[in-house]
């Protein structure tokens, strides 16, 4: 199993599992029911819960790792080579993966060749070890007969204490510290947020700067907003991939397309805990979304800034004649949008602990447009409510879940959502015309 996962995000789990070996019926038609049945049986034997009809793009990184293992097991493999399989996994996902591998070893007699430089994982999983350094054999033996320090010395060529050592440095006072917080559904929570707030500041500043670039091009240079958005989306994603590939190899696991947080950082646990935490039964990330919705409902309905935005959307020429600095307002709106994108990135990393610059966020621009349209926002501008966008986003998510629940062909999934989007826009455009036409009669 390669360190970089060889999966197809646009195909379902079952289609990935059976690719080039699909069971067929009459006239060469793929037997999807059999594929789903056999995939479900295979996952049940592994002791994991993965929906065979789910698109791979929607799986967690740990589930994608398990899908790769399932592909090998379906091929009746008795020896599976795992090249740094834990690179993109957090601690809980690593424990879950090892539990499944141990079960396969005991029940099926499957052997694993586990390639890793992480000593705790090697000693937690392996029975025997072999050390290679610069492509040359160094040592081998039973894990029970050695220590992590000995293997580390064999790997680097000298005792660990003789190499470069980390020198502690002052990090400043914590920005926010919570001690012994207790409430409905949680108790005695203590967090120090100096590192978390640094992550948030970086995300917000970078997002705002990129939004400012778009704002200047649209507001000052007066380029078409749609073209600018598409062009800069390609530019920013390409730059993210280019810059990420130049990160130190030991931070990304050497060649993996998925970049994860260093679990050794002091900020990791509070950051990941925030992204996956709950108050009572409500996810913290969901509460952040509700809070932001409330803020923007207030800004758009109860402030001069909001009224100016509506005025520009309704009649740009009239807004300019009324003394509104249209170009400045457009730039500010794009900066706010960039700031929100930075917050979205912050929340995504907090929830998942990793990101793939090549695929994370793919098609989100279409989801955003769909949420706006379903929420009643006029595509011509000047009409609609922020609260409607929230319900539009929730509606589109429900539509997506219904399509998956109906087990429709994944290749037609986006087509259905596209048709729904066109129908809603058609109602927006044709509705007023029909009302005006028949209302005069």
N, C-alpha and C positions, 0 to 999 in steps of 0.2 A: 504494500500500500504506500503510494508515493506521499511525500510530505505535502505537496500541493495536490489537493483533491481533484480527481478527474471525474467530475459530475457535470450534468447538463441542467442548468437552473430552470430552463423553460419546459422541461419534461417532468412528468410525475415521478414519484418514488418507484412505482412499479415499472415504468418505462425505462428508467435508469437501470433498474435491477435486471431486466430482461433484454436490454439493448443488443441487437443482432442475434438474439436467441429467443425471439418472441414465439409463443405457441400460436399456431394458425389453424383455422377451421376450413370450411369450404371456400373455394375461390380465393384462397390465400388471405382471408380476412383475419386480422389479429384477434385472438380470443382474450379480450380484456378481463372478463370475469374470472377466467382461469389464472391470469396473471395476478390479479388482486388477491385471489384465494390463496395461491401458493406463496405470495409475498407475505400475506398476513400470517400464514403458518410458519414461515421462516422467522419472522420477527417474534412470534410467540415462543418459538423454540429458543431464541436468544434472550427472551425475557425482557423485551423492549416494546414500547408502544409508539409505533410510527404508522400513520395513515398511508396506505399504498397509493391513494388517489391524490395526495397532497403534492403540490408543486415543490420541487427541491429548493427553489429560491426562498420558500417560507420556512424551511427547517433551520433549527439552531445548528451551530457549528458542531456540537457534540453529536447531534443526530446524523449529520452528514458523514462524520467519521464512522458511525455505526453502519450507515448504508454502504460505505466502502467495504467494511468487514463482511456485511451480508452478501455483497457481490462475490467475494472470495469464497465464502461458505457455500453459496449456491453452486459454485464451480467444483465442489467436493474437495477443496484445498485442505490438506492436512498440515501444511506449514505455511504460515502467513508472516511475511516480513513487514514490520511496522516501522517506517522511517519518521522519527520524531512525531508520533501521533498526538502528543499532548500540547504541541506548540501553541495552538489557538484556543485551548480550553482553560477554564478557571478551575479552582481546586475541587469544587463539588463535581464538576463534569469529569475531571480526571478520576476521582474516586468511583464514579458510576461506570466509567469505561473499564477500569481495572476489575471491578466486580463482575462485569459481563465477560471479560476475557478469561478470568479465573473459572467461571461457570462453563465456558466453552472448553477450556483445557480439561476440566474434570469430567464433564459429561460426554464430550465428543472425541476426546483424545487429541484435540487440535494443539499443535505446537506453534509458538510465536518467537520470531527473531526480532527483539525489541532494540531499536537503535535510538540511543538518547545520550545526552551529556548531563542529565539531571540526576544526581546521585540519590536523592530521596525516592524518586520513582523507580530507579533501577533496583534498589534494595527492597522496595515494596512489592515488586512484581516478578523479578527474575529469579531463576534457580541457579543458573551458571552465567559467567561473564567472560567476555573477551575484550581486551583493550587494544585498539589500533591508534597509532599516532603517525601523522604524515604518511598514511597509506601503508605503514609497516606494522607487523605483529609485535606486540610488546609483552602481553601476559594473558593468561586465562586461568579459570578455576571455578570453584563453587562459591556462590555468594556468602554462604554460611561461614566460609573460612577466611574472609577478608573484611576490610572496613572501608567506609567511604574515603577516609584520608589516604589509605594505601592506593586505591584506584585513582584518586585525583593526582597523587604523586606520579603514578605510572603514566597518566594522560599528559601531564604538563612537563614531566622530566625533572622536577625538583619538588621538595616539600612545600606545601601550601604556604607556610609561614615565611618562605624566602622570596615570594613574589611580591608584586605591588599590593599594597593594602589600602583599604578604604580609610580615609581620614575624615572623621566627623567634622562638619562645618555648621556654623550657626544658620538657622533657617528663619529667624525672626519670630515675633509673637504670633500665636494663632489668631486668625481673622474672626472665627466664630467657634465657640466651644459649648457643647451641651453636656450637662452632667445629670445623671439619674432622672431622666425624663420619663414620666409615667402618665398613662392615659388609657382610654378604652381600647382594649385589644393589644396593648404593649406595656412593658414595664422596665424600668431601670436601664434606659438607653443612654449611653455616653458616647459622644462623637467630638472629634477635633477636626475642624473644617479648613484649616489653613491650606492644605494641599488641594482639597476639593474646590475651594474658591479660586485658587490659581488656575485650575483646569477650566472652570467656568469663565474666568476673565479672558483667558486665551481664546476660548471658543467664541465668546461674545465679540471680542475686538476683531478677530479675523473675519467673522461673519459680517460685522458692520462695515469693515473696510471693503470687502468684496461687494456688498450691497451698494456702497458709495460709488464704486466703479460703474456698476450698472446704472445707478441714479444719474451720474454725470452724463453718460452716453444717451440716456433717454430724456432727462430733464434739461440739460444744458445744450448738448449737441443735437437733441431732438431726433434721434434715430428711432425707428419703430421698436416698441417695447418687446414685441414677440420675437423679433429677429435677435435683439440684444440678449434676451433670456436664453434662447437656444444656443447662440454662439458662445456666450460666457459659460454656460453649463458644460459644453464640450471642453472649453479651455480649462476650467477649474478642475474637472475630473481628470483630465490628462495631466495637469500639473501635480495633482495629488498622487497619482500613480508614479509619476517620475520621481518626485521627492521621496516618497515612501521606499522606493527600491534602493535608495542611497542611505537608508538607516543602517546602523551597525548590525551585522549578521546575528549577533547574540541576542539582539532585542526582538528579532522577528523570526528566529528559527531557521534562517538561511534559505531564502527563496520562496517562502510561503506567500500566497497572495493575501492571507488574512493576518492582520496586525493586531496583536492583543496587548492589553496593559500588562506591565511588569507586576506580577503578584507580590513581589518583594517590596514594592513601594509602600510607604507609610499611608499614603492616601488611598490605596487600593480598596481596603475593606470598607471604610466609610463611604467611598464613592460607589462601589458596587452595591453596598447595603442600601444606599439611597435609591438607586435605580430599581431595586427589587423589593424595597420595603413597603409596608402597608401600615395604615392607621385604621384600626378596626379591620374591616374587610376591603377598604378602598386603597388601591395602589397610589403611592406617593406621586408617581408620574402622572396619573390621571387627575390627581388633585391640582398639580401644577397646570395642567391643561385647563381645568375649570377656572383656576385663578386668573390665568392669562385671558381667557374668554371674558371674564367679568371686567378686567382692566380695559380691554379693547371695546367692549360694549359701552363702557362709560366714556372712553375717549371719543368714540365715533358719534355718540348721541348727546353728550352733555358738555362738550368743550368746543371752543372756537376752532381748534385744529381740526376736529372731526367735521365740522360744518364746511370748512374750507375744502377738505378732501371730497366731500359729497358734491360741492359746487363745481370743482374741477371735473369730476366724473360726469356730471350732468351737462355742463355747458362750459367748455374750456375757454372759449372766446369771451363769454360773459364774465367768467371768473377773473380773467385778466383785466377786463374793463372795470371790474369792481375793485381793483387795486390789490388783488391777490397775486403774490409772486409765484406763478405757476411752476416755473422751472425749479425754483428752490423747494417748493412743496413736493414735487415729484421726486427730487433727489432725497429728501428727508424720508419719504415713504419707502423708497428702495433701501435706505439705510436701516430702517426699522425692520423691513422684510429680511435683510441680511442678518440682523441681530437675532431674529427669530429662528433663522436657519442654523445659526451658531448654537442657539439654545437646543434646537432639535438634535444637532450632532452631540451635544453634551449629554442629553437624555438618552440617546441611542447607545453611546459608549457605556453610560452608567448601567443601562439595562443588560447589555450583552457582553461587556468587557472586551469587545473586539470589533473590528470593522474591516471590510474589504473595499479598498478604494475603487476597484474595478466594477463592483456590483451593488454595494450598499447605496440605497436611494434610487436605484433604477426604477423608472416609471412613476416615481413619486410626483413628478410635475403633472402627469395626467390625473393622478388621484387628487391633487390639489385643485385642478381645474374642475374635476367632477364634483368635489365637495362644495366648491363655490357655486356652481350652477345648480346642483340639487338643493342648496341652501337658499335659493331664491335671489342670488346676486345677479343683477343685470349685466350681460356681457358688454353692453354699450356704456355701462358706468352710471354712477349717480343714484342707484337704487339698490336696496338690500340691507340686511342686518348681520352683524358679526355672529349673533346667536344662531342665525340661520346656517352659517358656515359650520358651526359645531354639529348641528343636527344633520347637515349634509354629509359631513365626514362620517358620522355614525351610521347614516343610511347607506352610504357606499360600502362601508365595512360589512354591514348586514347583507347587502346584495352579494358581496364577494363570498361570504360564508354560505349563503343559500346555494350559490352556483356549485361550490365545493361539495355541500351536503347532497345535492342532486346527482353527484358523481358524473357530471358532464365532462366530455373530452376536454382536457386541459388546453389543447390547442385552440379551442373555440372560446375559452374563458374571456380573453381580452376583447374578442369580437362582440360578445354579449354586452359587456360593460360599455363598449364604444357605442353600440346601438342605443343603449339606455341614455347615454350622455347626449347623443344627437336628438333623441326624442324630447328630452327635457329642454334643450336649446330651441327645438322647433316649436314647442309649446310657448316658450318665452317670446319668440319672434312672431309666430302666427296668432297667438292668443289675443293680443291687443287689436290686431287687424280685424280678426273675425268679430270681436266684441264691438268694434266701431262700425263694422259693416252691418251686422244684424241689429245693432242697437238703434240705428237710424230708421229701421223699418217699423 
